[in-house]
Amino acid sequence: MSAEETMMASGNASWMLISAALVLLMTPALALFYGGMSRQKSVLNMMMMSFSTLGVVTVVYILWGWSMSYGSQSLAGIFANPLEFFGLRDSILDAEGNYLMGSAGYANTIDIAFQLTFAVISTALISGALAERVKFSTWMVFSGAWATLVYFPLAHMVWGGGLLSHSGNSLAAWLFGTTGGEATIAPIDFAGGTVVHISAGTAALILALIIGRRRTFPHTPHRPHNLPLVMLGAALLWFGWFGFNGGSAFAADGLAGLAWLNTTAATAAAMLGWLAVEKLRDGQPTSLGAASGVVAGLVTITPAAGALTPMTSLLLGLVGGGLACLGVGLKYRFGFDDSLDVVGVHLVAGLWGTVGVGLLATDIGWFSGGGFAGLKLFLVQILIAVVAMLFTASLTAVLALALKFSLGWRLSKEAEFNGVDLDQHRESAYDQGGIQFSRTVVLPTLPGDTFSADAGEEVSAAPGEGKVESSPVGDTPATRESDATLDAEKQEI
């Protein structure tokens, strides 16, 4: 290897390590995003579902996930042998004790680290559909089993040379033939539209249908308890996504730079698209809409980040943000409880991004100069999206039903009412057991009015002054409204 090649390989390795760290950050960022969207009595549980996934999926990925995703021994291009590289055997060092090198010129261990973080965040995304009603222990079992049965095979099918890849044995090759041993019309999934977002969104839908709704949904409002936390989580997700998409170039080169630009363009446009729909439909844009629009844009551009121009990325993102904003209303129309809008954002935007790249891909998309070959690409993109959905739906349903009739999913009525944090973790995110202080407010009065001050003495109001009135913290209009909401929930349950 020449000095220049060594320098490039070193730069690529550095970028991929940074990208792996950025993608790892996305799971704690998701915990903040979901935690803020949850109600106060379930915020810790929601965050724990993301954090626990870091533990469970990391372990199973090291044991058999890498082998099932990128092993060479495959069954029908779907399931790779989990024992081939079990425990990362034969994946780190060669026979001489040197680090195995990947095709980009950096150590294989770096690629393993990068791919591991994708498996973690993909599984954690599903948890948003299950807020406030499931056992934490069942979720932990599900996360490891789902990664094994769904995520790893999908990663193999799309990125490991399997059924949905560009290989000569793929569905695309079967449909439109091969050239040089590979599919003539190769499907495009740059960073995981099918593997990550369509799979997570589909799994969320299936779980919401099988597990059922919260006992107070949709009659009682379930508003986010901390919108600043939601916006912070969305901002950190945006930051981490530069590693998610930029790192999927697998080199510190122009393609990584293009992915960075396209990610920013689509995300910004999607946020504006979401806010525009909110303004037209509801009369005002919201901070929750801005944060959700950001995530919708990130999802939309994921499969297309390296295949578009910044201009077409703006279009893809704008449409994706609007569609996702409309998509979150599906749960009310059809009556399923997708608590934190995983279906509306990840499935809807993931489908649009995966199919939309077939229309807009530079020089090869149906609407961007691809001609008849572009139409074929569009059909291939629809095919891989549908297959990913069907595969995910079937295996998720089997797994969810197995857990429903064995460990059980649902919490008791009392646990759901009192809060998942208290029932599952014996914790509360906020200390609400302190001393009850009085709150003093100033009310406008007319000169000469008298009133009773805190000490009970009668005081006259001077011109321009106001009336001082105190009330216990536990007896305010806000707390009275909260108490009324709790009473309504209790009646629902």
C-alpha positions in Angstrom: 0.0 0.0 0.0 1.4 3.4 -1.0 1.8 6.3 1.4 -1.2 8.0 -0.2 -3.4 4.9 0.1 -2.3 4.5 3.7 -3.3 8.0 4.4 -6.7 7.5 2.8 -7.3 4.3 4.6 -6.4 6.0 7.9 -8.8 8.9 7.1 -11.6 6.4 6.2 -11.0 4.5 9.4 -11.2 7.7 11.5 -14.4 8.8 9.8 -16.0 5.4 10.3 -15.1 5.3 14.0 -16.6 8.8 14.4 -19.7 7.7 12.5 -20.1 4.6 14.7 -20.0 6.9 17.8 -22.5 9.3 16.2 -25.0 6.5 15.5 -24.5 5.1 19.0 -25.5 8.6 20.3 -28.8 8.3 18.5 -30.2 5.7 20.9 -29.8 8.0 24.0 -31.1 10.8 21.8 -34.1 8.7 21.0 -34.6 8.1 24.7 -34.8 11.8 25.3 -37.2 12.2 22.3 -39.5 9.5 23.4 -39.2 10.4 27.1 -40.3 14.0 26.4 -43.2 12.8 24.3 -44.4 10.5 27.1 -46.6 11.5 30.0 -44.9 12.3 33.3 -45.7 9.0 35.0 -44.0 6.9 32.2 -41.0 8.9 31.1 -38.4 6.7 32.8 -39.8 3.5 31.5 -39.9 5.0 28.0 -36.2 6.0 28.3 -35.3 2.6 29.8 -36.7 0.8 26.8 -34.2 2.6 24.6 -31.3 2.2 27.0 -32.0 -1.5 27.7 -31.8 -2.1 23.9 -28.2 -0.9 24.0 -27.5 -3.8 26.3 -29.5 -6.6 24.8 -28.9 -6.0 21.1 -25.2 -5.3 21.6 -24.8 -8.7 23.3 -26.8 -10.7 20.7 -25.0 -8.8 17.8 -21.6 -9.9 19.1 -22.8 -13.4 19.6 -24.6 -14.1 16.4 -25.8 -10.8 14.8 -22.8 -10.1 12.7 -22.8 -13.7 11.4 -26.5 -13.6 10.6 -26.1 -10.2 8.8 -22.9 -10.7 6.8 -22.1 -14.4 6.9 -21.4 -16.1 3.6 -23.5 -19.2 4.3 -27.1 -18.3 3.5 -30.5 -20.1 3.3 -32.4 -18.7 0.3 -30.7 -15.4 0.6 -32.7 -14.7 3.8 -31.1 -16.4 6.9 -27.4 -16.6 7.2 -25.7 -19.1 9.5 -25.5 -17.7 13.0 -22.6 -20.0 13.9 -20.3 -19.1 11.0 -18.9 -16.1 12.9 -20.3 -16.8 16.3 -18.9 -14.5 18.9 -17.0 -12.7 16.1 -14.9 -15.8 15.5 -12.7 -15.3 12.4 -13.8 -11.7 12.1 -11.1 -9.8 13.9 -7.7 -11.4 13.2 -6.3 -13.4 10.4 -4.1 -16.5 10.7 -1.0 -14.4 11.1 -2.5 -12.4 14.0 -3.1 -9.2 11.9 -6.3 -7.4 11.9 -8.6 -8.4 9.1 -9.1 -5.6 6.6 -12.3 -4.7 4.8 -12.7 -3.7 1.2 -12.3 0.0 2.1 -8.9 -0.5 3.6 -9.7 -0.3 7.3 -10.0 -3.0 9.9 -13.1 -5.2 9.9 -13.6 -4.4 13.6 -14.6 -0.9 12.6 -17.3 -2.1 10.2 -18.6 -4.4 12.9 -18.8 -1.6 15.4 -20.6 0.6 12.8 -23.2 -2.1 11.9 -23.8 -2.9 15.5 -25.1 0.6 16.3 -27.6 0.3 13.4 -29.1 -2.9 15.0 -29.5 -1.1 18.3 -31.3 2.0 17.1 -33.5 0.0 14.7 -34.8 -2.1 17.6 -35.2 0.8 20.0 -37.4 2.7 17.5 -40.2 0.2 18.0 -40.6 1.0 21.7 -42.4 4.2 20.9 -45.5 2.3 19.9 -45.8 0.5 23.2 -45.7 3.4 25.7 -47.4 3.1 29.1 -48.8 -0.4 28.9 -46.2 -3.2 28.6 -44.0 -5.2 30.9 -40.4 -4.1 30.8 -39.1 -7.7 31.1 -41.2 -8.7 28.1 -39.8 -5.8 26.1 -36.3 -6.9 26.8 -36.9 -10.4 25.6 -38.7 -9.1 22.5 -35.8 -6.7 21.6 -33.3 -9.5 21.5 -35.6 -11.9 19.7 -36.8 -9.3 17.2 -33.3 -8.3 16.3 -32.4 -12.0 15.7 -35.5 -13.0 13.7 -36.2 -9.8 11.8 -33.4 -7.2 11.8 -30.4 -9.5 11.1 -32.1 -11.4 8.3 -33.2 -8.1 6.7 -29.7 -6.7 7.0 -28.4 -9.8 5.2 -31.1 -9.6 2.5 -30.3 -6.0 1.7 -26.7 -5.4 2.5 -25.3 -8.9 2.9 -25.8 -10.1 -0.7 -29.2 -11.6 0.0 -32.7 -11.6 -1.6 -33.2 -7.8 -1.6 -29.6 -6.8 -2.6 -28.0 -6.2 -6.0 -26.5 -9.7 -6.2 -27.2 -12.1 -9.0 -29.4 -14.2 -6.8 -31.7 -11.3 -5.7 -35.3 -10.6 -6.6 -34.2 -7.7 -8.8 -31.9 -10.0 -10.8 -34.8 -12.5 -11.1 -37.1 -9.7 -12.5 -34.8 -7.8 -14.8 -31.7 -10.0 -15.4 -28.1 -9.7 -14.5 -25.1 -7.9 -15.9 -21.6 -9.0 -14.8 -23.1 -11.4 -12.2 -25.1 -8.6 -10.5 -28.7 -7.3 -10.9 -29.0 -5.1 -14.0 -31.5 -2.9 -12.1 -30.0 -2.7 -8.6 -32.2 -1.7 -5.7 -31.2 1.4 -3.7 -31.2 1.5 0.1 -28.3 3.7 1.0 -28.6 3.6 4.8 -31.6 1.6 5.8 -35.0 2.7 4.5 -36.1 -1.0 4.5 -33.8 -2.5 7.0 -34.3 0.2 9.7 -37.4 2.3 9.2 -39.9 0.1 7.2 -39.0 -2.8 9.5 -39.4 -0.7 12.7 -42.6 1.0 11.6 -44.2 -2.3 10.5 -43.2 -4.0 13.7 -44.7 -1.1 15.6 -48.0 -1.4 13.8 -48.2 -5.2 14.4 -47.4 -4.8 18.1 -50.0 -2.0 18.5 -52.6 -4.3 16.9 -51.7 -7.4 18.9 -51.1 -5.8 22.3 -54.0 -3.4 22.1 -54.6 0.1 23.1 -54.0 1.9 26.4 -57.1 1.7 28.5 -57.6 5.5 28.2 -56.9 5.8 24.5 -58.3 7.7 22.6 -60.7 9.3 25.1 -58.2 10.9 27.4 -55.5 13.2 26.0 -52.0 11.9 26.2 -49.9 15.0 25.8 -46.1 15.2 25.8 -45.0 16.2 29.3 -41.7 17.9 28.3 -41.5 19.5 24.9 -38.0 21.0 25.4 -36.8 17.4 26.0 -38.4 16.4 22.7 -36.7 19.1 20.8 -33.3 18.3 22.4 -33.8 14.7 21.5 -34.6 15.6 17.9 -31.6 17.9 17.6 -29.3 15.1 18.9 -30.9 12.6 16.5 -30.2 15.0 13.6 -26.6 15.3 14.7 -26.2 11.6 15.0 -27.8 11.0 11.7 -24.8 12.5 9.9 -22.9 9.4 11.0 -25.9 7.2 10.1 -26.0 8.5 6.5 -22.6 9.9 6.0 -21.0 6.8 7.4 -22.9 4.7 5.0 -20.5 5.9 2.3 -17.9 3.8 4.1 -15.2 6.4 3.3 -14.3 10.0 4.0 -15.0 11.1 0.4 -17.3 13.1 -1.8 -20.1 10.6 -1.4 -20.0 11.1 2.4 -20.2 14.8 1.8 -23.1 14.5 -0.6 -24.9 12.3 2.0 -24.3 15.0 4.6 -25.7 17.7 2.4 -28.7 15.7 1.3 -29.5 14.8 4.9 -29.5 18.4 5.9 -31.6 19.5 2.9 -34.2 16.8 3.2 -34.5 17.3 7.0 -34.9 21.0 6.8 -37.5 20.7 4.0 -39.4 18.0 5.9 -39.7 20.2 9.0 -41.1 23.0 6.9 -43.5 20.6 5.2 -44.8 19.3 8.5 -45.3 22.8 9.9 -47.1 23.8 6.8 -49.6 21.0 7.1 -50.1 21.8 10.8 -50.7 25.4 9.9 -53.3 24.6 7.2 -55.0 21.8 9.2 -54.8 23.0 12.8 -54.2 26.8 12.5 -50.8 26.9 14.1 -47.4 25.2 13.9 -46.0 23.6 17.0 -42.7 22.7 18.5 -43.7 19.1 18.6 -44.4 19.3 14.9 -41.0 20.9 14.2 -39.3 18.1 16.1 -41.4 15.4 14.5 -40.8 16.9 11.1 -37.1 16.8 11.6 -37.3 13.0 12.4 -39.5 12.5 9.4 -37.0 14.2 7.1 -34.2 12.1 8.5 -36.2 8.9 7.9 -37.2 10.0 4.4 -33.6 10.7 3.2 -32.1 7.5 4.8 -32.5 5.2 1.7 -31.7 8.0 -0.7 -28.9 10.0 0.9 -26.2 9.0 -1.7 -28.4 8.9 -4.7 -30.0 12.4 -5.0 -28.9 15.9 -5.5 -29.5 18.5 -2.8 -32.3 19.9 -4.9 -34.2 16.6 -5.3 -33.5 16.0 -1.6 -35.4 19.1 -0.8 -38.4 17.8 -2.8 -38.2 14.3 -1.3 -38.0 15.8 2.3 -40.8 18.3 1.8 -43.2 15.6 0.6 -42.0 13.2 3.3 -42.6 15.7 6.1 -46.1 16.5 4.8 -47.0 12.8 4.4 -45.7 11.9 7.8 -47.7 14.7 9.4 -50.9 13.3 7.8 -49.8 9.8 8.6 -49.8 10.3 12.4 -53.5 10.7 12.2 -54.0 7.1 10.9 -54.1 5.8 14.5 -57.2 7.8 15.2 -58.9 6.9 11.9 -58.3 3.2 12.3 -58.2 2.9 16.1 -54.8 1.5 16.8 -52.7 3.0 19.6 -49.3 3.9 18.1 -48.4 5.9 21.2 -45.5 8.0 20.0 -46.2 7.9 16.2 -43.7 5.3 15.1 -46.0 4.1 12.3 -46.9 7.6 11.2 -43.3 8.8 11.0 -41.0 5.8 10.4 -43.3 3.6 8.3 -44.9 6.3 6.2 -41.7 8.4 5.7 -39.6 5.2 5.2 -41.9 4.0 2.5 -41.9 7.3 0.7 -38.1 7.6 0.9 -37.6 4.0 -0.4 -40.1 4.4 -3.3 -39.3 8.1 -3.9 -35.7 7.4 -4.7 -36.9 5.3 -7.6 -38.5 8.4 -9.0 -35.7 11.0 -8.2 -32.4 9.1 -8.2 -29.9 11.2 -10.1 -29.8 10.1 -13.8 -31.5 6.8 -13.2 -34.8 7.6 -11.5 -38.0 7.4 -13.5 -38.6 11.2 -13.2 -34.9 12.2 -13.5 -33.7 10.9 -16.8 -33.9 7.2 -16.3 -36.5 6.4 -18.9 -37.8 2.9 -19.1 -34.9 1.7 -16.8 -36.1 4.3 -14.3 -39.5 2.7 -14.3 -37.9 -0.6 -13.7 -36.0 0.9 -10.7 -39.2 2.4 -9.4 -40.8 -1.1 -9.5 -37.8 -2.7 -7.8 -38.0 -0.1 -5.0 -41.7 -0.9 -4.5 -40.9 -4.6 -4.5 -38.2 -4.4 -1.8 -40.4 -2.2 0.3 -43.3 -4.6 0.1 -41.2 -7.7 0.8 -39.6 -5.9 3.8 -43.0 -5.1 5.2 -44.4 -8.6 4.7 -41.3 -10.3 6.1 -41.3 -8.0 9.2 -45.1 -8.3 9.7 -45.2 -12.1 9.6 -42.3 -12.7 12.0 -43.2 -9.9 14.3 -46.7 -11.2 14.6 -45.5 -14.7 15.5 -43.1 -13.4 18.1 -45.6 -11.0 19.6 -48.2 -13.7 19.9 -45.8 -16.1 21.4 -44.8 -13.6 24.1 -48.5 -12.6 24.6 -49.4 -16.2 25.6 -46.2 -17.0 27.5 -44.7 -14.0 29.4 -47.6 -11.7 28.7 -47.4 -8.1 27.5 -49.9 -6.1 29.4 -49.7 -4.4 32.7 -52.6 -4.5 35.2 -55.2 -1.8 35.2 -53.8 -0.4 38.4 -50.3 -0.3 37.1 -51.4 1.5 34.0 -53.2 4.1 36.0 -50.5 4.6 38.7 -47.8 4.8 36.1 -45.3 2.4 34.5 -42.4 4.1 36.2 -43.7 3.3 39.6 -44.9 -0.2 38.8 -42.0 -1.4 36.7 -39.0 0.5 38.2 -40.1 1.8 41.6 -38.9 5.2 40.5 -40.2 8.6 39.6 -38.6 11.0 37.2 -39.5 14.0 39.3 -39.6 14.4 43.1 -43.1 15.5 43.9 -43.0 14.8 47.6 -41.6 18.1 48.8 -43.1 20.8 51.1 -46.1 22.5 49.7 -45.2 26.2 49.4 -47.6 29.0 48.8 -47.7 30.8 45.5 -48.2 34.6 45.5 -49.9 36.3 42.6 -50.8 39.9 42.0 -54.3 40.8 40.9 -55.3 44.2 39.6 -57.4 46.4 41.9 -58.8 49.8 42.1 -57.3 52.5 44.4 -58.7 52.3 47.9 -59.7 48.6 47.7 -58.8 46.6 50.8 -57.8 42.9 50.9 -56.3 40.4 53.3 -52.6 39.7 53.0 -50.8 36.5 53.7 -50.5 37.4 57.4 -54.2 38.1 57.6 -53.9 41.8 58.0 -56.1 44.2 56.0 -54.1 46.3 53.5 -55.2 49.2 51.3 -54.1 49.2 47.7 -52.3 52.3 46.6 -52.9 53.7 43.0 -51.3 51.4 40.4 -50.8 48.5 42.9 -52.4 45.2 42.8 -54.1 42.7 45.1 -51.8 40.1 46.6 -53.4 36.7 46.8 -51.8 33.4 47.9 -52.9 29.9 47.1 -51.3 26.5 47.9 -49.4 24.9 45.2 -51.7 21.9 45.4 -54.8 24.1 44.8 -54.4 25.9 41.5 -56.4 25.9 38.3 -53.6 23.8 36.7 -53.6 21.2 39.5 -57.4 21.1 39.6 -57.4 20.5 35.9 -54.8 17.7 36.4 -57.0 16.2 39.1 -60.0 16.2 36.8 -57.9 14.4 34.2 -56.9 11.8 36.7 -60.5 11.2 37.7 -61.4 10.8 34.1 -58.7 8.3 33.6 -59.8 6.3 36.6 -63.3 6.2 35.3 -62.0 5.0 31.9 -60.0 2.2 33.6 
